[in-house]
Amino acid sequence: MTNPNHTTSLYCRDIPDAGAANTVFGSDTSIMVARPGKTCCMFPLFWFTIPEGFYALVTKHGAHQPYVESNGNSSPVWPSGMHVGPPWLKVSHLVTKQSILFNTQIKGCKTKDNVTVLIDVSIVIRVMGDDPETRPGDDPQNVYKFVHEVTPAGLQVQLQDAQAEAVRTLARSVYHTEVFGLRNVSHSELEGVQEKLFSAEAMDRVGFGPVETLSQGEANQEEKDVLGEHDYYDSLEAGFSVEAGASVADAMKVRLNRQFNPQGIEILDVIIKDIKLPHTIQSQMSQKTMVISQNAMQRMQQKHAMLSLIQEEEVKTLNQTHEEQKKELIEDGVYEVMMEKYRLLQLQSEGDRQLEKIATQMKIDVNLVEVESGLTVQRILDETKLETERLREQSVADSNVEVAKAKAEVDVIYADAELEAAKNIANAERVIFEAEGISAPLNRRQNDHITFINKLKAQQALAANDKLVIMGTGGGKIANALLQADAALKESPSQVYTVDDHKSRETVLTELAIASGKTNVRVLIGPGANAADI
């Protein structure tokens, strides 16, 4: 890539380390080679980095150390990136890969007619250190040669001497009027100059074209009046000078490359930026241009006066013609107005007739539409009535069917309910029977208990009767025991018996008789009472 800045000197500079190379080279375009210092650190570093965009040379104990690639090939230039190695390996030189614009002003150049001119020349250079496989003609060995043999200062001196020699030789081959054509032009501008030089117009001017006709001569004369007669030939001369300058610049580039390619330097372009003539020569050329312009202005003023007179006469003639045409147009307009009025009346009559016809037809159409609409309405009413009756009969029939279905469903529901009720009654009776079967023993026990209670009540009543007499009927042991107990109770001398004591004795005897439950006892209540067996 070409640096947009240019420089007038080339030199080598010391920088703190390799990491600062981009900043230093970016700020100063005169630097071609940088010598990085060793990074200050408490501990030795076993790695170093090389920034992108530079050819790097590495030394080991001060001696050049080539880079060994993976395939075994060695190269004096180390690639960019991080490299691991002992602390005594260091980057000794960084050479920029950028193209440098070197500018030189060559003073005191003599032209072919001994006019001194100043020519400002710039050349674009670069170091040819790339891989020859990617860029034919390059060799990494050129980087080592440039750093240790050519050096930036030596290259600067050689470039200045070579430029001065080439430019002075170029200036000596042209006149001072042709020297401005040596400036560099773009490719498109050069094509435009060549097209103008070999155009049919240029050939006509120099006498190689066909004989011009009267109209062509007048046109050329008008162009001369505008541009000046000498301007066109001057432009042709300038065009030839531009074409010659372009070829000379290319030749200078080839000659410089022939000189510097063996040293590893390529000249990418030779640019003649500016050419300055002495002030007196420039004043003479300016005065010549002013005289040509003044002559052209005088011719244009005379032509303008002649054209003004011709134009005034033409304006008068045109005004008269316009007046006559105006009168004719007014008369024609009056006639056209009358004809248009007549046609307008005809159109109005035709329009009234059409309106009346349309109104009559409209009435007829309205009556027809009314009749058709009445018939349509009546038909719709009849169809509506018929459809209403049909829907009414259909609804009655549907309702009867639905009522019958509902009754049938009610009967079915009643039958199902009666069946379910009968089933429930049967189940209830079965449950009642089962419950009675379960409660029968309990009822029997309850009746026995009630009977036993009643017996106890009866016995209690008998026991409370003081007229009761209990005697055995079978002569059982229990009856005899009772009698003996009764006699013993009566004959006991230690007891004083009262009525209450006698009741107590009878009660005891009765309880003993009843509690045995195994002996028939005859009970006599009071004197003359009947006996009852218990």
Disulfide bonds with the S-S distance in Angstrom:
none
